[in-house]
Amino acid sequence: MKTLKSIYQNNLGSCYQVINDKDLSIDCLALEINQISFLIDDSELKTFIKSTETILNHHSQCTCPKDLENKMVIYKNQQTEIRMLLSYHQLIQLKDLLKGADFKLSMNDLLKKYKIF
């Protein structure tokens, strides 16, 4: 059996750790965005953050209105390609969700390393 532990959430979605109940190991991360969930690992989270930042940097130079819903987010890993059409505001929220989850995971690792947690 597996348990979901909430890591971070905002208006766009949530991120959870998927924990194996047998040995309490962390299997992966469950990222839920707009009622769609997919499983990624920590390195894929970091890649997704970079991809989102690249898209934001590209669109920051765009002369189109910020509220125009034409921002395509493409995330590719070895086996999957995810494409989402998001507004500029949703794209900012996606970046916050990904970076917030990464920050919380990094902070937990640091606290465990120094036996503060």
Backbone hydrogen bonds, N-H to C=O, Kabsch-Sander energy under -0.5 kcal/mol:
donor,donor_aa,acceptor,acceptor_aa,energy
3,T,19,I,-2.7
5,K,3,T,-0.5
5,K,17,Q,-2.3
6,S,4,L,-0.5
7,I,15,C,-3.0
8,Y,15,C,-1.4
10,N,13,G,-2.5
14,S,32,E,-2.1
15,C,8,Y,-2.6
16,Y,30,A,-2.5
17,Q,5,K,-2.7
18,V,28,C,-3.0
19,I,3,T,-3.3
19,I,17,Q,-0.7
20,N,25,S,-3.1
21,D,1,M,-2.5
21,D,19,I,-0.6
24,L,20,N,-1.8
27,D,18,V,-2.9
27,D,25,S,-0.7
28,C,18,V,-0.9
29,L,40,I,-3.4
30,A,16,Y,-2.7
31,L,29,L,-0.6
31,L,38,F,-2.9
32,E,14,S,-3.1
32,E,30,A,-0.6
33,I,31,L,-0.6
33,I,36,I,-2.9
34,N,12,L,-1.7
36,I,33,I,-1.6
38,F,31,L,-2.0
40,I,29,L,-2.5
45,L,41,D,-1.9
46,K,42,D,-1.9
47,T,43,S,-2.0
48,F,44,E,-2.6
49,I,45,L,-2.2
50,K,46,K,-2.1
51,S,47,T,-2.4
52,T,48,F,-2.4
53,E,49,I,-2.6
54,T,50,K,-2.3
55,I,51,S,-2.1
56,L,52,T,-2.5
57,N,53,E,-2.6
58,H,54,T,-2.3
59,H,55,I,-2.6
60,S,56,L,-1.5
61,Q,57,N,-0.6
61,Q,58,H,-0.9
62,C,59,H,-1.0
68,L,65,P,-1.5
70,N,68,L,-1.9
71,K,86,L,-1.5
72,M,70,N,-0.8
73,V,71,K,-0.6
73,V,84,M,-3.2
74,I,72,M,-0.6
75,Y,73,V,-0.5
75,Y,82,I,-2.8
77,N,80,T,-2.8
82,I,75,Y,-3.2
84,M,73,V,-2.4
86,L,71,K,-2.9
86,L,84,M,-0.7
88,Y,66,K,-0.9
91,L,87,S,-2.3
92,I,88,Y,-1.9
93,Q,89,H,-2.0
94,L,90,Q,-2.5
95,K,91,L,-2.1
96,D,92,I,-2.2
97,L,93,Q,-2.7
98,L,94,L,-2.6
99,K,95,K,-2.8
100,G,96,D,-2.6
101,A,97,L,-2.1
102,D,98,L,-2.3
103,F,99,K,-2.6
104,K,100,G,-2.4
105,L,101,A,-2.4
106,S,102,D,-2.6
107,M,103,F,-2.8
108,N,104,K,-2.4
109,D,105,L,-2.2
110,L,106,S,-2.2
111,L,107,M,-2.5
112,K,108,N,-2.4
113,K,109,D,-2.3
114,Y,110,L,-1.7
115,K,112,K,-1.4
116,I,111,L,-3.1
117,F,111,L,-1.2
